Each structure stands twice: as structure tokens, then as C-alpha cells.
Amino acid sequence: MTSTPRSGFKFMFLRRLRRLGALIGVLLLVLLGVYFFAPQWLLRAGYTLQAWDANLSGRSVDVGGVRWVYYEGGHGPTLVLLHGFGGSRQNWVPTAKFLARDFHVIIPDLPGYGSSSSVPASEGGIHGEARLLAGFVGALGLKHFGLVGHSLGGAIAGVYAAAHPQQVFGLALVDSAGLPYPPTPLARAMLAGQDPFVFDDRAGLRKLLALVFVHPPYLLPRLADALVAENKARRAFLEGVFARLRTPAEATALVPVLPKLTMPVLGLWCKDDQVVPPSAMAALRQGLSATPQISMTELGGCNHMPNVEQPQETAQVLTQFYLPPATGG
């Protein structure tokens, strides 16, 4: 009996289907192997996909022996976005996805964090990072840009802007450190030496996420383990910086520089921030004696991480600040 063209087609289809099934099976085994034995690879792959979706490219530059790793993308006025203590450039990617439509965005891992070079803890505080930032800005040839800082990055941004007012055409402080506010239970605990930003296990990571998010993101167990391992790897640096940040001079580092800020300033806070409460904006507004324009905005639905929890709303506020809508004349 001879086979018909239809039966031959069916045979070829089934054979290709079996091959496809075998290939999918192998890929699943590989993914499971990576998940269990090298979860940091999946974490990095996820970061790369997020950056790609936001139209950001990964770059690096060496400045005085320090390797800066950063994202860059978009077209328009330049914005430099700084992350906070214990964070990385990834914290700004969700917001940068919207900002890159109107701005040229640059998002570095500050030295000591993320993929940038390790530095001594003495260089990782507010003033040390601001000095290092000057080298990064010079290496990239940035002459005029908007500076945005979140949490500790806000204090660094404020100190930098006060020292380089000719470069910064606008300063945005997002849930910024470096300002005084009525003591909270968390502030008292941190001043007593309890650092919630270092953790040894999944439970410690979940506790931190609950502290900074209204709705903490779910992490697969092995990805959580990869984040715990990263935190442990830079433990000495984080503990050294935290010890400095507990001192009164560092805790209120923005206060003496606020009168020196001569560019427009935006204060952007989450209404439910448990780390730096919105009451800190009172000290910010009071200290801005030379600023030509002061804008203050509070966002709902977020805690200490508006750039992650409310990225579109955060981008909208920043866009309106740096690119105010034209008024009819």
C-alpha cells in the first residue's frame, strides 16, 4: 500500500511537533536549572528585558578608577536620575519608560551600588557620592541637565546642585532624605542603629518590601534568594554608609544647602511614605530662600517608592515640572 500525500504531510507534521515538544522540554529543564542553581542570571535577564521595554541601553564609563554602569535612552532635555540607599538604576526604569518619550534620560548605578564599582563607605555617603557624581557628569560631557534624586539620591542631588548651580536647570527631590521631620517610630529605630535595608534571608527582604511599598511585589523564592545574596555581598559598604547617615550632619545634610539652590525645585512625595514622611516637605519649602520656583506634589497609592509603584504618575509630575505646558498669549 502506498501512502497518500495527506498521510505523508500528517507524518511530517507529527514529527516536527515531537521535535518542538522535545525542544520546549529542554528549554524548560534549562530554565528550571537556572532558577534553582543560578537565579541571579534570571534576575539580570529580567532587568535587561525591563530596560529594553523602556528603550534604555546599558552603558559604562571609567572615571578616576571608578567604573560607572548606567542606562541611557530617549531624546530631548537631559535628566539624570539618582536612586536611593540600597537601590540601583533599576528603581527608575518603570518611570523612565514614560520619561524617555520627552527626555534624554541617564540613570547610573551610584558607586558602591548595583553594577558600578565598589568604593569605600567613606565615599558612599551624601557628600562623597556628590563628589563622584561630578566626575561622572564631566566624563559624559553634560553641560546642562535636570537632576532628579530619590531618597538618599535626593540628598546627593541637592548637595550636587548647590555646588554646581550653573549645570542644573531644575532639581526634583523625590521622597528625599537629608531633611528634618517629626520623629517616627522607624526614624527612632534607625537612629538607634536598626538598619532595615540590610537583610539575611527572605523574611528580612519581605519586611523591607512591606516597609517601602503599599503593595509589596511578589518575588519567586529563588529570585528573593538572589537579592539576599546581592545584599550580603555589599554588606560592609551598606553598614558603613548607614552608620554615617545616622549622624545629625548627614541626616539633615540638605538643610545648609537649601538656601544655595537657585534653580526651580520640585518636592514630590508619596502620601503614605513610612521612611521619609511628607512632613519633610515643610522643611524643604522653608529652606528654599533663593529658589525662583517651588513646586510641591503628593501622590496617593504609594509608599517610599513612587518611581516603582506609581511610575506613570511620577513621570507625569516630572514632565510637567521640567516641560510645563505652554500658555496662550
C-alpha positions in Angstrom: 0.0 0.0 0.0 1.3 3.4 -0.9 1.0 6.4 1.4 -1.1 9.3 0.2 0.2 12.9 0.2 -2.1 13.6 3.1 -0.7 10.8 5.3 2.8 11.9 4.4 2.0 15.5 5.5 0.5 14.2 8.7 3.6 12.2 9.4 5.9 15.2 8.9 3.7 17.4 11.0 3.7 14.9 13.9 7.5 14.5 13.7 8.0 18.3 13.8 5.6 18.6 16.6 7.5 16.0 18.6 10.8 17.8 17.9 9.2 21.1 19.0 7.9 19.4 22.2 11.4 18.0 22.9 12.9 21.4 22.4 10.4 23.0 24.7 11.1 20.3 27.3 14.9 21.0 27.1 14.3 24.8 27.4 12.1 24.2 30.5 14.8 22.0 32.1 17.4 24.7 31.4 15.2 27.4 32.9 14.5 25.2 35.9 18.2 24.6 36.3 19.0 28.3 36.1 16.2 29.1 38.5 17.4 26.7 41.2 21.2 27.0 40.7 21.8 30.4 39.2 18.8 32.6 40.0 20.9 35.7 39.6 21.0 35.1 35.8 17.3 35.2 35.7 17.3 38.4 37.7 19.7 40.0 35.3 17.7 38.8 32.3 14.6 40.4 33.8 16.4 43.6 34.3 17.6 43.6 30.7 14.1 43.0 29.4 12.7 45.8 31.5 15.4 48.2 30.2 14.7 47.0 26.6 11.0 47.6 27.1 11.8 51.2 28.3 14.0 51.8 25.3 17.1 52.1 27.5 20.6 50.9 26.6 23.2 49.8 29.1 26.5 51.7 29.1 29.6 52.1 31.3 32.4 54.7 31.7 35.5 54.7 33.8 36.2 57.8 35.8 39.2 58.0 38.1 39.4 54.3 38.6 35.6 54.0 39.3 33.5 52.2 36.7 30.1 53.7 36.4 27.3 51.5 34.9 24.3 53.3 33.7 21.2 53.3 31.4 20.7 55.9 28.7 17.8 56.5 26.3 15.3 58.9 24.9 15.6 62.3 23.2 15.1 65.8 24.5 16.4 67.7 27.5 18.7 65.6 29.6 17.5 64.3 33.0 19.9 62.5 35.4 18.1 60.2 37.8 19.7 59.0 41.0 18.5 56.1 43.1 18.4 55.7 46.9 20.3 53.8 49.6 20.5 50.1 48.9 18.9 50.6 45.5 20.1 50.7 41.9 19.3 52.1 38.5 16.6 49.5 38.1 14.5 51.5 40.6 14.0 54.2 37.9 13.3 52.0 34.9 9.5 51.9 35.3 9.3 55.7 35.4 12.0 56.1 32.7 9.8 54.2 30.3 7.5 57.2 30.3 10.1 59.9 30.6 12.1 58.7 27.6 9.3 59.9 25.4 10.2 63.5 26.1 13.6 63.5 27.7 17.1 62.1 27.2 17.5 60.1 30.5 20.6 58.9 32.2 20.3 56.5 35.1 23.5 55.5 36.9 24.2 52.9 39.5 25.9 55.1 42.1 29.4 53.8 43.1 29.0 51.0 45.6 25.6 50.0 44.3 24.3 47.8 41.5 26.9 47.0 38.9 29.1 50.1 39.4 32.5 49.8 41.1 32.8 49.2 44.8 34.1 52.1 46.8 34.9 52.7 50.5 32.0 53.6 52.7 33.6 57.0 53.2 32.9 57.7 49.5 29.4 56.3 49.7 27.7 59.0 51.8 26.0 62.0 50.6 29.0 64.3 50.0 31.2 61.5 48.8 28.7 60.4 46.1 28.1 64.1 45.1 31.9 64.5 44.5 32.0 61.3 42.5 28.9 62.4 40.5 30.9 65.5 39.3 33.4 63.2 37.7 30.7 61.1 36.0 28.9 64.3 34.7 32.3 65.5 33.3 33.1 62.2 31.7 29.8 62.3 29.8 30.2 65.9 28.8 26.9 67.0 30.4 26.7 70.8 30.4 23.0 71.5 31.3 20.6 69.0 32.7 17.8 68.3 35.1 18.7 66.4 38.3 16.3 64.0 39.9 17.1 62.2 43.2 15.1 59.6 45.1 15.5 59.1 48.9 19.3 59.2 49.5 19.7 60.1 45.9 17.7 63.3 46.6 20.2 64.4 49.3 23.1 63.7 46.9 21.3 65.6 44.1 20.6 68.6 46.4 24.2 68.8 47.6 25.5 68.5 44.0 23.0 71.1 42.6 24.1 73.6 45.3 27.7 73.2 44.3 27.0 73.3 40.6 24.1 75.6 40.1 25.2 76.6 36.6 24.7 73.0 35.4 21.4 72.1 36.9 18.4 73.7 35.3 15.9 72.1 37.6 16.1 69.9 40.8 13.5 67.3 41.7 13.6 65.7 45.2 11.5 62.6 45.4 10.8 61.3 48.9 14.2 62.8 49.7 16.5 62.1 52.6 18.5 64.8 54.2 15.6 66.8 55.7 14.3 67.1 59.3 10.8 65.9 60.2 9.0 64.9 63.4 10.4 61.6 64.7 8.6 58.5 63.6 8.9 55.0 65.1 11.1 54.0 62.1 13.3 57.0 62.4 13.9 56.3 66.1 14.7 52.7 65.3 17.2 53.7 62.6 18.8 56.3 64.8 19.2 53.5 67.4 21.1 51.5 64.8 18.5 49.3 63.3 19.0 49.2 59.6 16.0 47.8 57.7 17.9 48.0 54.4 20.2 45.1 55.2 18.7 41.6 55.4 20.0 38.0 55.8 17.0 36.0 54.4 13.7 36.0 52.6 11.9 37.2 55.7 14.1 40.2 56.1 13.6 41.1 52.4 9.8 40.7 52.7 10.0 43.0 55.8 11.8 45.7 53.8 9.4 45.4 50.9 6.5 45.9 53.3 8.2 49.0 54.6 8.7 50.8 51.3 5.7 49.6 49.3 1.9 49.9 49.8 1.6 46.7 47.7 4.8 44.8 48.0 5.7 42.9 44.8 5.8 39.1 44.9 9.1 37.5 44.3 9.7 33.9 43.4 11.7 32.3 46.3 14.9 31.7 44.4 14.8 35.3 43.0 14.4 36.5 46.5 17.5 34.5 47.4 19.5 36.2 44.7 18.5 39.6 46.1 19.5 38.5 49.6 22.9 37.3 48.2 23.5 40.7 46.5 22.6 42.5 49.7 25.1 40.3 51.7 27.8 40.9 49.1 27.8 44.7 49.7 27.0 44.4 53.5 30.2 46.1 54.7 29.6 49.1 52.4 25.9 49.4 53.3 26.6 49.2 57.0 29.4 51.8 56.8 27.2 54.3 54.9 24.3 53.7 57.2 26.5 54.5 60.2 27.4 57.8 58.7 23.8 58.6 57.7 22.7 58.3 61.3 24.8 61.3 62.3 22.8 64.6 62.6 25.0 66.3 60.0 24.2 63.6 57.4 20.6 63.1 58.4 19.9 66.8 57.7 22.5 67.3 55.0 20.1 69.3 52.8 19.3 72.0 55.3 22.5 74.0 54.9 22.5 73.8 51.1 18.8 74.7 50.5 19.4 78.5 50.6 22.1 78.0 47.9 19.7 76.4 45.4 19.0 79.0 42.7 17.2 76.7 40.2 13.5 75.6 40.2 12.9 72.9 42.8 10.2 70.2 42.9 9.3 68.2 46.0 7.5 65.0 45.1 6.3 62.7 47.9 4.1 59.7 48.5 1.3 60.5 50.9 1.9 57.1 52.7 5.7 57.3 52.9 6.8 55.4 56.0 10.5 56.1 55.6 10.6 59.8 54.9 7.1 61.2 55.7 5.6 64.0 53.6 6.0 66.3 56.6 9.7 66.7 55.5 8.4 68.9 52.7 7.8 71.7 55.3 11.5 71.9 56.0 12.2 71.8 52.2 9.9 74.7 51.4 11.1 76.7 54.4 14.8 76.4 53.4 14.4 77.4 49.7 15.0 81.1 50.1 16.7 81.7 46.7 14.7 79.4 44.5 12.7 81.1 41.7 10.1 78.4 41.6 8.9 75.9 44.2 6.6 73.0 43.3 5.2 70.5 45.8 3.2 67.4 44.9 1.9 64.4 46.9 0.9 61.2 45.2 -1.5 58.6 46.5 -1.2 54.9 46.2 2.5 54.6 47.0 4.8 54.5 50.0 8.5 55.3 49.6 8.9 54.1 46.0 6.7 56.2 43.7 9.1 55.6 40.8 8.1 51.9 41.1 4.6 51.9 42.4 3.3 55.0 40.5 5.7 55.3 37.6 3.3 56.9 35.1 2.1 59.4 37.6 5.7 60.2 38.8 6.7 60.7 35.1 3.8 63.0 34.6 4.7 65.2 37.5 8.3 65.4 36.5 7.4 66.1 32.9 5.1 69.0 33.9 7.8 70.4 36.1 10.6 70.2 33.5 8.4 70.8 30.5 5.5 73.0 31.7 2.6 73.3 29.2 2.8 76.4 27.1 0.2 79.0 27.9 -1.6 81.0 25.3 -0.7 84.7 24.9 
